[in-house]
């Protein structure tokens, strides 16, 4: 369900991943866009802040949606030096779920070799529906909600501060994370002192609690964020 490519000699995209860790060796702060009143029938929303770009589209065709959402990516990448670490995230609603593999491959080509890119289903991030909804909707209401299958796609691409680096670690049923009490194995996986970690997990991932506990135990100064992909 995730497409991950690394900066150094990019491997093939990872599919059916239950847990994904993105580790940064430096903090990157992205100011929030100015608050604006939503416009009716607005299909595309974009925003650029310094060396970061965010864009979104509600086009039903995933190719057109990705093209619209990535409209400013080239400009951001053009400002990056060869040794800069670039993080690229793509969230698709459940309406695009059947095409997430193709979306990941196309997004990876869009951001190029210099970026660490991830594409995943984010029903609670974009599209207005998902298991992470906090509007009090019941499961039955979600099933009958027309927005559940709406097609939306968003991207966030940016250059991290000088000296930053990004590493990705993914886990699946055939590749489980280290035990929580194995500090040396976690350090070998993520480094001695990661500054920040993004965790994306399938709601059914049985290692989520263990992994977050290990991050808290072995890397107390690491800022941890992320969410569910569903």
N, C-alpha and C positions, 0 to 999 in steps of 0.2 A: 504493500500500500504506500510505501515511501520510495521516492527516487532520490538517492544520495550519491553525490560525486565529490571527490576530494580534489584539493588543489594540486597535490603531488600525484602524477600519473593516475588519472582518474579511472576507477574500476567501473564495472558495469553497475547499473542501478540496482538497488536492493529492493526486493519485493516481499510482500507479506511479512513485514517487520512488525513485531509486537511492541518493541520499546526502542526508542532512538535517543541517544545522548549527543548533544552538540556542545563541545567544550571550548571556551575562549580563554586565552591567556591574558586578556586585558578587557576592561570594561568598555562598552560603547553605549553612549547615551543618545537617544533619539527624541528630541522634543516632540510633543504632541501637536498635530495640525490645529490651526485656529478652529474654534467651534463655529459651525455654520448651520443655518436652518436648512433641513433637507429639502431638495427640490423634487417635485413629483415627476415620475417617469425619467429620472436621471439614470441613464444606463451605465455611465462611466464616471468614476471619481478618481482623481489623481492628486498627488501632492509631492513636492520635492523640498527637502531640507538639506542644505549644504551638500554633503556627499552621500545622501540617502534618497531613495525614491520609493514611494508607495503608490500603487494604482489598483483599481478594482473595476470590474465589468460585470454586467448582468446579461451579456449576450448568450443566447442559448447554444451557439456553436462554440465549442471550447477553443478552437483555433483562433477565431475572431476575438474571443474573450481574452485569451492570453496575449494576443498581439496588442489589444487596446491597453491592457493592464501594464504591459512592459514598454509603453511608449517612451518613457524617459530613462529606461535602463542604460541604453547606450551612452547617454550623456554622463551618467554617474560613473560607468566603467571607464569612460574616456579620461576622467579626472584622476583615476587611480594609478599609482606607480606599480611597476612590475612586482615589487616585493610586498605590496599591501595585501592584507587579508580581506576578502570580500565574502559577505554572508548573503545568501539569496534564499528567501522563503516564499513558497507558493501554497496558498490555501484554496481548496476547491470545495464547494458545497456538495451535498449528496446528489444533486441533479447531474453533476459531472462525474460521479463516482465510477461509472463503467469505463471511463476514459482516463483514469488517474495515471495509469502506466504510460500512456502516450503523452499526457500532459507533462509528466516528469521528464521524459526524454526531450520534449520540445523546449521545456523551460531550461533544462541543462544546456541545450544548444544556444538558447537565447543569451544566457549569462556567460557562456564560454569557459575556458579552462581555468581562468584565474579565480573563479568563485567556488565556494562550497555551497551546493544547492540542494534543497529539500522540497519535495512536493508531497502534500498529504491532504486527506479529507479533513476539513475543519468545520463541521456543522455548527459549532458554537462560535466560530470566528466570523464566518461569512455565510450569507444566505438566510439568516434569521431563524434557523431551526437546527436542532441537534440535541444530543443527550445532555449538553451542558447548559441548556436554556434555564434561565433564572426567572422566568415570567410566571412560574407556578403552573404551567401546563402539565396535564397528566399524560401518561403514555397513550391513552386512548385519543386524547386531543391531538397529540403529535401525529398519530397515524392518519387522522382525517384532515390535518392542516395542509392546505394546498401549498404553503410555502416550504413544506418539507422537501419537496422535489424541485424547488426552484433552482435555476442554474446561475450560480454566482462564482466569481473567481477573484482573488486578490493576491498581490505580490508585495514583498518588501525586500529591497535590495540596497545594501549599503557597504561602505568602506569602513573598516574598523580602525581605531587609532594606530599610529605607528608603533611597531614592535609587537602587535597582536598576532596571534595565530589561532587557527581553528582545527579541531580534530573531531571526527565523528565516530561513534561506536553504536552499533545496532545489535539487537538481540531478537531471537525468534525461537520457536520450539526446539530447533536443532542447534541453537547457539545461545546458551543461557548466560546471564551475568555472573560474576564471581560471588561467592558467599559474602554476606554482609561483614563478617569478622575478618576477612582476608585483606587487610589494609595494603599489603605489598602488591597484591594483584590489582587492586583498584588504582594504586599509584602507577603501576606499569601500564594500565589501560588509559588513564586520564592525565598522567603527569603528577609531579610532586605538589604543585600548588596552583591548580586552575583558579581563575578569578571569577568565572561565571559559567553556568551550565544550563542549557535549554533541554528540557525533558519532554518528549512527545510519546504518548503511549496509547495503545488500544485499551479501552476500558476493561477488557478481560485479561490483560497482561498480569499474570500472577506474581511477576517480579517487581512490580511498580513500587510497592511499599518497601521491599527489601533494598531496592536500588536507591530510593530517596533516603532511606535510613543510612545507607552506606555513605552517601554524599555528605549527610549531616555529621556523621561520626568521624570520617577520615579527612574531610575538607571543610572544617567549620567556618572558614572565611570565604567560602565560595558562595556567590549569589546564585540561587537556583530558581528557575522559572519554567514555564511551559504549559502544557495542557493535554487534554485527551484528543485523540484523532478518531473520529467515528462518522 
